[in-house]
């Protein structure tokens, strides 16, 4: 899955803005009226950053995505929910 695919999936038909070489959508991990989640293609995986400060783990959990969908490689660290 690439950044465009992730942005489309997370937008749920809402706002998707092009931002440089990536995309901005509303963050699924917090109430968001204006896109604050940047999504871009990294060297080995899709990179996400919430400009409101949500940890990436929370964004992944709230989105319903799995780490394996963002990268072709296995993560070096497995993060389990608390």
C-alpha positions as CSV (number, residue, x, y, z in Angstrom):
1,X,0.0,0.0,0.0
2,X,1.4,3.4,-0.9
3,X,0.7,6.9,0.7
4,X,-2.1,7.7,-1.8
5,X,-3.9,4.4,-0.9
6,X,-3.5,5.0,2.8
7,X,-4.8,8.6,2.5
8,X,-7.8,7.5,0.5
9,X,-8.6,4.8,3.1
10,X,-8.2,7.1,6.1
11,X,-10.2,9.9,4.5
12,X,-13.4,7.9,4.5
13,X,-14.7,10.2,1.7
14,X,-13.6,13.3,3.7
15,X,-11.0,15.9,3.0
16,X,-7.8,14.8,1.3
17,X,-5.2,17.5,0.5
18,X,-2.1,17.2,-1.5
19,X,0.9,18.4,0.5
20,X,4.3,18.4,-1.3
21,X,5.0,14.8,-2.2
22,X,2.4,13.5,0.2
23,X,-1.1,13.9,1.5
24,X,-2.9,15.4,4.5
25,X,-6.1,13.9,6.0
26,X,-8.0,14.2,9.3
27,X,-6.4,12.1,12.0
28,X,-8.5,9.2,13.1
29,X,-6.9,9.2,16.5
30,X,-8.4,12.4,17.7
31,X,-11.4,14.7,16.9
32,X,-10.2,16.6,13.8
33,X,-12.0,19.2,11.7
34,X,-9.0,20.1,9.6
35,X,-6.4,17.7,8.2
36,X,-3.5,17.3,10.6
37,X,-2.2,13.8,9.6
38,X,0.6,13.9,7.0
39,X,1.1,10.7,4.9
40,X,4.0,10.2,2.6
41,X,5.9,7.4,0.9
42,X,9.2,6.7,2.7
43,X,12.2,4.7,1.5
44,X,10.9,1.5,2.9
45,X,7.4,2.2,4.2
46,X,4.5,4.7,4.3
47,X,5.3,7.5,6.8
48,X,2.6,9.1,8.9
49,X,2.9,12.1,11.3
50,X,0.1,13.7,13.2
51,X,0.8,17.4,13.7
52,X,-1.5,17.5,16.7
53,X,0.8,15.1,18.5
54,X,-0.9,11.7,18.3
55,X,1.6,8.8,18.5
56,X,1.8,6.8,15.3
57,X,0.7,3.7,17.2
58,X,-2.6,5.4,18.1
59,X,-3.1,6.5,14.5
60,X,-2.6,2.9,13.3
61,X,-4.9,1.5,15.9
62,X,-7.7,4.0,15.2
63,X,-7.4,3.6,11.5
64,X,-7.8,-0.1,11.4
65,X,-4.6,-0.5,9.5
66,X,-1.9,-3.0,10.3
67,X,1.8,-2.2,10.4
68,X,2.3,-4.9,7.6
69,X,0.1,-2.8,5.3
70,X,2.5,0.1,5.5
71,X,5.7,-1.7,4.7
72,X,6.9,-4.7,2.9
73,X,9.4,-5.4,5.7
74,X,8.7,-6.8,9.1
75,X,8.9,-4.2,11.9
76,X,12.1,-4.3,14.0
77,X,9.9,-3.8,17.1
78,X,6.5,-5.3,17.8
79,X,4.2,-2.8,19.6
80,X,1.3,-4.3,21.5
81,X,-1.7,-2.3,22.8
82,X,-1.6,-1.4,26.5
